[in-house]
């Protein structure tokens, strides 16, 4: 198989090291085999000239909903035929890939479609980023993922409702039976759920322990949706590894997370979109009210995590209102506006994201021996992080050594 050689690149390798100029990256099959200056390039190599561009690891979105499109009201899913939801997932996967995201973590899709899409991409049936999926979200009755309205309308095809230790254990086992990569649970209330205050703790400690135990038995982790401090701490104390949102963090929660090596995925852009668009755009009043309640706190919590040594990974919650797939890089802008340096924001979407997903031995940095997940962008994202948000600036996307997106001829 022909070796690929990316030449004359300005390299941001994802480790946090300063960029290097005039770097060559050699790729054989799906792996990086050498990196450096003045390398001997095989005569028959496919040359990818990166002069004037910046080369980075493929980006990672650690929190999105692949089959949800960003409509104002999440309950609009109930009106969509099952097959069309799956097609939405395929379309959204392609949009993520085009935006430079070579790995994504779906955080719950109807009918286990995230698992099906993951397998379709692996088998080469459709093109898309690498997908990790939990199948359905596990929620208690009346919890964040119990999509039940008072009029009797319910849409729980993306949820597994469980109450009590035995039912939680069974729900976890069902998800792993169905092929889940990890468990997604809810240990506090949320913004898009109509029946629960955003900070209310959900599931008892024994219920949480049962689900973490089942995950550990399968060699998997648990990710928990958690806004409120009590729900965060309950989850961390029983062994949950990633806290999604974490909007109302306190110092005790941060200390617990740092001590136990937990990750924080703030999803800043999700709440911002809801508050910015509001009821006038068709977002339900209860969601707007709850988003306004936490919008300033989530920034404080994110900085508290950063200061306290908690690893912050980038996730968008794409699929929530006006939070469109393919626009994932908006989260990088929000991280920088919150106080992260551009390099820290990039690391959150590369190295730290790979650690969060348990894939740092394969992806997340451009290093010899790792999978060739590489993007090439126009300009310097360390000077202007907004570069990532314009698809025209994403010149090339390579996943597993295969060029999936190539706009070099169109842009030069």
Secondary structure as UniProt FT lines:
FT   STRAND          4..12
FT   STRAND          20..28
FT   TURN            29..30
FT   STRAND          31..36
FT   TURN            43..44
FT   STRAND          46..49
FT   TURN            51..52
FT   STRAND          53..57
FT   STRAND          59..64
FT   TURN            66..67
FT   HELIX           74..79
FT   HELIX           82..98
FT   TURN            99..100
FT   STRAND          101..106
FT   HELIX           110..112
FT   HELIX           113..122
FT   TURN            123..124
FT   STRAND          130..133
FT   STRAND          137..139
FT   TURN            141..142
FT   TURN            144..145
FT   TURN            150..151
FT   TURN            157..158
FT   STRAND          159..161
FT   HELIX           165..177
FT   TURN            178..179
FT   STRAND          183..186
FT   TURN            198..199
FT   HELIX           205..217
FT   TURN            218..219
FT   STRAND          222..226
FT   HELIX           229..238
FT   STRAND          242..245
FT   TURN            247..248
FT   HELIX           251..259
FT   TURN            260..261
FT   STRAND          263..265
FT   HELIX           268..277
FT   HELIX           279..281
FT   HELIX           285..307
FT   TURN            308..309
FT   STRAND          311..312
FT   TURN            321..322
FT   TURN            325..326
FT   TURN            328..329
FT   HELIX           330..338
FT   HELIX           342..348
FT   TURN            349..350
FT   HELIX           351..356
FT   TURN            357..358
FT   TURN            360..362
FT   TURN            368..369
FT   STRAND          374..378
FT   TURN            381..383
FT   HELIX           385..389
FT   HELIX           391..393
FT   STRAND          394..399
FT   TURN            400..401
FT   STRAND          402..406
FT   HELIX           408..411
//
